[in-house]
Amino acid sequence: MAMDKILVHGGATLQGSVRISGSKNSALPILAAALLTREPCIIHHVPDLSDINYMLQILSQLGAEVERASGTVTIKAENIKTHAPYDIVRKMRASVCVLGPLLGREKEATVALPGGCVIGDRPIDLHLKGFEALGAKVRVVGGDVKVFAAELRGTSISLRGKYGSTVLGTDNVMMAAVLAEGTTVIEAAAAEPEVVDLANFLNAMGARIEGAGTRRIIIEGVSELHGAEHEVIPDRIEAGTFLVAGAICGQGVTLRNVKPSHLESITERLKMAGFHLENTEKTITIKPNGGAKPLELTTEPYPGFPTDMQAQMCALLATSPGISTVTENIFPQRFMHLSEMKRMGADIKIEGSTAIIQGVEKLSAAPVMASDLRASAALVLAGLKAEGVTEINRVYHIDRGYEHIDEKLAELGARIERVKV
Ligand code: EPZ
């Protein structure tokens, strides 16, 4: 499994419809939030991904009972431990989002400190600053970060960082503050739909959160939360990735089970790039519209264009006529996919955190290596239009965040196969 390859035979035309899965980045903190109550929580639409498996393993190690039946996960965290050890935490940075609920419920948590990752140095200073503002102490001992408090008290906290807001930081502080004494106000909060989804779940558990989806979130602490049932929102990044596939080589591709309002920054850019898009309440269709055009694109916190769609968009722009520029504002080092695309014949220069992409007529297939999950997806997309067979190695990156991407693309007509190694 771990060393599987994906082979993409370029030149196929995509057509038809594909069902979008539940959001990975929503599901991860929502599963962690189930630690906040002794009662069972039932979460639907949980995607079948290795990152989700890691989170469920962490929850089991912390003492929760976890059951999974296809897309539905039931978690009962009656008696829990407060230490998540390194061997499992190191596999996934999002493990840090157990800190907030453990601190909230048990008033202490110890989690191995996440290291750097391929998209750059990824600190958690803002998470810790938020916990400290609530009255917790923070210690780093033996590679673990320990947060503890006699009691948590509501206060006003700004989570503004050098690169804007923080998604998991906002989640973490929100999960600790729901059980704090008094009212917490988070300023410069992340407004991503995944933060709103978590707030909705917490409110279903009895929390009192207002303003999620805006820059200011207000949390009135309660003394206890109860079990709840929740359906995770559709994955807007998976959806965006299939839209780009439809742009690169589609003749009418429809996404089912999406929330079009979550994808506006993506659909707007695709319109500017020369495509025709149509929405219904739960679907989006993309069709060609007289030829692709270059774009100027900058990644920003929501509702701006997401960093998690930057690599995929580069795959499209690599063969759009004219010169495009793509500026990465959230993770300035997140450009590893570009050197692989260059090996496929793309004409790309990097200046600081901006990629300058001169569209070429075609890419040519090559064996390529993926560095993170969005980069891997982008290489699959590049392969759809490349001449020859593109071999994508280290497919485990894709399996972290895309549910059966090869099967879904094949349903749309792509010639793609997974080779088990
Ligand atoms: C979430 O990561 C997502 N992960 C990422 O998805 C996504 O790229 C990112 O948000 C940005 O949208 C999950 O939801 C599990 P941040 P997160 O804190 O919350 C800096 C994917 O491909 N920062 O919003 O960890 C940070 O370095 C991925 O699915 C601090 O400086 O990202 C970055 O420059 C990978 N201090 C910026 O803020 C902190 O304490 C935004 O990061 C925290 C973050």
Boltz pocket constraint, residues with backbone or C-beta under 6 A from the ligand:
constraints:
  - pocket:
      binder: B
      contacts: [[A, 24], [A, 25], [A, 26], [A, 28], [A, 94], [A, 121], [A, 122], [A, 123], [A, 124], [A, 125], [A, 126], [A, 127], [A, 128], [A, 161], [A, 162], [A, 163], [A, 164], [A, 165], [A, 166], [A, 167], [A, 168], [A, 169], [A, 190], [A, 194], [A, 306], [A, 307], [A, 308], [A, 329], [A, 330], [A, 331], [A, 373], [A, 374], [A, 401]]
      max_distance: 6.0
